[in-house]
């Protein structure tokens, strides 16, 4: 690192141009200044350093020993400066940087994975990190800046966050394979009236349980709670154990448990998927990601089961963080 208060990058460019050409006229043409000012700048640089960089005669210009040593360092400084300029431009475009995502594991559907693959294909210089959490954890992580963007379901509001709706999906019934209702292809609300339910806890359910209870009330009953679990995957596992049935998002039918079957509901309730991010976050990386997600929602009417992009690429530069409140699955 050069510590002079006078020396500037342009002086190094002038010096390197002369060192490369060993001709002041050609060097002046390269750096787009007149030959006389170039010669004066080189003399100023030599005075600043306190060493002679060139020997000059009427017929030739040559580097001194000090000049030969200095030219390598000057080239390295200029290269580093050029790299810094390019990285700054890439950062301004959102082509490099980091993006941290908090999400419900149950949101890792076809849509989500396709968006992640496409984003990493378009922006390979961005490093992604992932944290799977419960719904309250997702909101808190984004609001408290430990995550940049979050994916969750439910009905909620948060003034400091932008809430984008990705789409809605119907709820289906998950029930034990040997249950008498499993014999039917489609169930009605009244079929569920006397059955025990497995649900996520009311605290932090983000209105999910309210949707289920409203559906039950419309069909003339209140659900009887048998067991609770913090994550949808764990709810399905409790169904697998035979503790009751549950209403789950359609996209979770892909989770296969040996003792669980899924049945459609007639006139089912639905739940929406949301993306959240901080209202005052001006990160170009985040903006690129949000734009891509919203473009993807317009491409596929069948969210979240359709793939919005055709690429099938594994994400690069991905780090997975396990949230402390995640269940061991």
C-alpha positions, 0 to 999 in steps of 0.5 A: 500500500502506498502511503503518499498523500500526493500519489494517485492512481493516475500517476501509477497509470502514467508510470506503467504506460511509460514502463510498457512502451519505453517511449514517452510519445507512445505512452502519452497516446495511450493515456490520452495526455500530451507528452510534456505533461506526461514527462512532468508527471513522471518527474513528480512521481520520482520526486515523491518516491525519492528514487529515479525510475527511468534513465533517459537519453536522446535515443532511449528510455530504460527502467532503472533497477528501482523502476523494474521493482516498482512496476510490478507493484504498480501493476498489482495496485492498478489491477486491484483497483480495477477489480474493485471497480468491477466488483462495485458495479456487480454489487450495484447490479446485485450480481454478487453478495449474499441472501439469507432465506427463512422458510417453513420446511413445508414451503419447499415445494416445486415452485420454491425449488425452481425459483432457487435453481433459476436465481442461482443460474442467473446470479452465480455470484450470490451466496445463499443461506437457508434456515428452516423455522416455525412461522413466528421464527420466519417473521422475527428473523426477517424483521430482526435482520437475521434473514433477508426474505421469508416464506410462510403461510397464513394470515398476518400483518407486520408494518415493517415488512412487505407481504407478497401473496404468492398464491393459494392452495386448497387443504386436503385431509391427511388420515391413517391408511386404515381409517374408514374414511380412507375408503372414500375418494372425496370427503365432505366437512360433515364426514370429519365432525366426529374425528379427532384432529391433529394441528399446529399450536394456535400460538404462531399458527398465523391464522392457519388454525382459524381457517380450519375452525371456520371450515368446521363451523360452516359444517356444523361442528368444532374440531376436537384436538387430540395432539399438536406439533410445531411443523406440518411434517410433524403433524403428518407424522402424528397422523401416521401414528394414528392420533387423528386426522389433519387438514394440510396444504395440497402441496404436502401430499408429496410427503409419503408416510407409510400409514398416511393417505390423502383425500380431497375435500368437497368445497375445501378451504384454502390457504395462501403462501406469502413472501415477506421482506423488509420494507426499507431494505434497498439491497439490489440482491434482494430486489433481484430475488423478489422480482424473480419470485413475482415473475414466477408467480405470474408464469404459473397459475398452479402455484405451488405445484407447477415449475415456473422455470424449465432449468433443472440446476442444483444451486451453487454457493449454498449454506444451510443453517438449522434453526434452533426451533426446528424439529428433528425430522 
